[in-house]
Amino acid sequence: MAREHSDDAIWFLAGLAIGATVGLLFAPQSGEETRAQIRSAASKGGNRIRESGDELFARGRDLFERGKDLADEASGIFERGRNLVDS
């Protein structure tokens, strides 16, 4: 489910960047101003994507740690059960 939302966010950001670029290309201003705006928009979009990637990485790390803790707990329960049976 989280992957589905991250894919949606990436496509939304890509569409936003494309729309902004097309809007800038048709704006009545000089080429230099247009290129500066495109650079700025691309930089902002790149930063947003990088931040989203960092957030996804952090979530993945948290899920990994939680899974590891659950596996350790299950292993401990299994060992206690085996010790009870062996006693």
C-alpha positions as CSV (number, residue, x, y, z in Angstrom):
1,M,0.0,0.0,0.0
2,A,2.8,2.4,0.9
3,R,4.5,1.7,-2.5
4,E,1.3,2.6,-4.3
5,H,1.2,6.0,-2.5
6,S,4.8,6.7,-3.3
7,D,4.3,5.9,-6.9
8,D,1.3,8.3,-7.0
9,A,3.4,11.0,-5.4
10,I,6.2,10.5,-7.9
11,W,3.8,10.7,-10.9
12,F,2.1,13.7,-9.3
13,L,5.5,15.5,-9.0
14,A,6.5,14.5,-12.5
15,G,3.2,15.9,-13.9
16,L,3.6,19.0,-11.9
17,A,7.2,19.6,-13.3
18,I,6.1,18.9,-16.8
19,G,3.1,21.3,-16.5
20,A,5.2,24.0,-15.0
21,T,7.8,23.6,-17.8
22,V,5.2,23.8,-20.5
23,G,3.6,26.8,-18.9
24,L,7.0,28.6,-18.8
25,L,7.7,27.8,-22.4
26,F,4.6,29.6,-23.5
27,A,5.0,32.5,-21.1
28,P,5.6,35.9,-22.8
29,Q,9.1,36.6,-21.5
30,S,12.7,36.5,-22.7
31,G,14.5,33.2,-23.2
32,E,16.9,34.0,-20.5
33,E,14.1,34.5,-18.0
34,T,12.4,31.4,-19.1
35,R,15.6,29.3,-18.8
36,A,16.2,30.7,-15.3
37,Q,12.6,29.8,-14.3
38,I,13.0,26.3,-15.7
39,R,16.3,25.8,-13.8
40,S,14.6,27.0,-10.6
41,A,11.6,24.7,-11.1
42,A,13.8,21.7,-11.9
43,S,15.9,22.4,-8.8
44,K,12.8,22.6,-6.6
45,G,11.4,19.4,-8.2
46,G,14.6,17.6,-7.7
47,N,14.7,18.6,-4.1
48,R,11.2,17.4,-3.5
49,I,11.9,14.1,-5.1
50,R,15.1,13.7,-3.0
51,E,13.1,14.5,0.1
52,S,10.5,11.9,-0.8
53,G,13.2,9.4,-1.4
54,D,14.8,10.1,1.9
55,E,11.4,9.7,3.6
56,L,10.8,6.4,1.9
57,F,14.2,5.2,2.8
58,A,13.6,6.1,6.5
59,R,10.2,4.3,6.5
60,G,11.8,1.3,4.9
61,R,14.6,1.3,7.6
62,D,12.0,1.6,10.3
63,L,10.0,-1.3,8.9
64,F,13.1,-3.4,8.6
65,E,14.0,-2.7,12.3
66,R,10.4,-3.6,13.4
67,G,10.5,-6.8,11.4
68,K,13.9,-7.7,12.8
69,D,12.6,-7.1,16.4
70,L,9.5,-9.3,15.7
71,A,11.7,-12.0,14.3
72,D,14.0,-11.8,17.4
73,E,10.9,-12.0,19.6
74,A,9.5,-15.0,17.7
75,S,12.8,-16.7,18.0
76,G,12.8,-16.2,21.8
77,I,9.3,-17.5,22.1
78,F,10.3,-20.6,20.0
79,E,13.3,-21.2,22.2
80,R,11.3,-20.9,25.4
81,G,8.7,-23.3,24.0
82,R,11.5,-25.8,23.0
83,N,12.9,-25.6,26.5
84,L,9.5,-26.2,28.1
85,V,9.1,-29.3,25.9
86,D,12.6,-30.6,26.6
87,S,12.1,-30.2,30.4
